[in-house]
């Protein structure tokens, strides 16, 4: 069984995000980049499937500039077998990424594709769902537990108010949530071995995918600063305020 | 989350742009590492340093090592962190791949070493000592010894130590008394006491391999009669059926020192009572075997100085941007707040810029030296090997003393930025001051480094070592002296270069009449040479940064930062070379005139 795992290069989770002065986007120059943390969870899960003998091959895919090679090297160092970079300097929106991944899936024929539930830069939470629709596959999103057998994929999802367990008929698109696993640190010997693993490069045109953005960014600005709160002297006052001023009860 | 963020961008700047390591593909070990692999290696080591090692540093200082009945317990979190470090393969970074190492060039090990030192100096001593033992056995061990010890050390299953110092001798190792008597089976029986043994006993590994300097009875007096031995804590002996019997060797930790800092690193008194040992290398050549590792070990300590300094800078600069007190002198910077952040004050900026100018300059110079260690050992061309080896010999004492002095100075300046909050323990910066202090002492005090420089390295081969530094500086000044854009850098470099040449002549000339003339100014001369070498690195970095800005680099901010810090170095730190020259040329009289009884 082949597993495909999609990884995105994003601003490192520890970096303080700054909006560009001209409000066209987020400052990316001289900023530390890393693999999207949810995708890291996806890679870890795929590698575990391989280690348990369920998966026979793990292929990591990324779409973006040549710098994404670094992100793919990290996936390879964590244990992926090979990687594919869809090289483009165009801004990629979720639909374009879903189309790219569909084209890769058509070539590779995996049984399962793992994606992060969302990327921590734009937080779209859309690519996995779009991909499932384009492929016509079953989808399991926000999964916190995964059990793959020959003809069934059993997942647990985190939903409002609890956990939902579903059985899917593969092939399936799965998106990872935070509690699925704790990704490993790549060891130095595995980083060295990863150098010898292949990264294939293609461009969107070769895949027959039009990645032209469909959405226009009008303006990017920081969320308003939180203003100071008020102290209440009693529970009664709190309830009144919640009811009369905030209108939430 | 800890405060520490590894300066990955700066490491890559130094490796790729300043040193151009990609040009050394023909040197063994370099061909395997391209820029993307280097980025991944540094990035993963950074994660380990930031997420696993740094968070245990403060707790380790508070708990310290616990000693009871010969057993040392390291602080909580240390065992887990050590496992993560060992299993990640970070101990054998530059060790021989035949025994499980990764065979990476030394220059990368230096990068990783700085990050680990920033994360926790105390923690880093444990894997650091193992690396030392690996290098000693790789270079001097028999094939059987390599097979027995290296894979276990590289995997971090066994620890390593260096046993040199005895109660009555530290600097002067010729006085060593520990005896090694040969036994019938060719092994030795060691008896004696060693002190200040870092990682002498701990609970991080299942066995500990002690490397011990001792004297075989009948050997010549002094350093020519010292041999090096492998003394494992546990001895394994196989029988004919292939089962192994493990026995406890007669080497025990009899106490653990209480000390100023580095509290999570166990500093042990080791007692050898007819302990079984095996000769490593040739008999009576123990000192030489130790000294072959000394350059790398001293570079390692120099890098610890940078590591602490970087950590202190990060803490202090964050604090200075957040802490609001008083107003900027030319009118409020934040008029709608009650006070401005203290970063507006010239004196706070002076402290922060001093730290940063040390860190970035020292990082470039240390990695340059690390690269020269690789070239001195592995470059195919003999002339290049010799020149690199000259440079390493010259610069080792300079950067060991200079960078550890700067590390302590920097930790102290960082504390000062915090004011009273720096003096209380919670902020964590006072720990850096205490931890940094030892780096100026172990592996040879700063004073000993200065004597090594002036007494051994300057006169060697009629001053040949010095040329390995002076020639590139001279060429750089010749080539760039006319460039108006670079004049803020090349002019001060040229002036300080002239001063250090003057100081060198003074010492050589007067030292020949009376060695105390050289010795009295040795520390000042070492500092001066260090400052000029740093100025040279800053000038090179400035040249690269200017050209990147002209090319319209996307990283403009990064390169402008380099220019700002470099200008500060030239204007506010390098002029110290003037006063150092005056001190040096005052000679021995001011320090030797007063009789010893008058002290």
Interface residues (C-beta under 8 A of the other chain):
Chain A: X14 X29 X30 X32 X34 X69 X70 X73 X74 X77 X185 X186 X187 X188 X189 X190 X191 X192 X194 X195
Chain B: X1 X5 X8 X9 X32 X34 X36 X37 X39 X40 X41 X43 X44 X45 X47 X48 X50 X52 X84 X87 X88 X89 X90 X92 X93 X102 X554 X555 X556 X557 X558
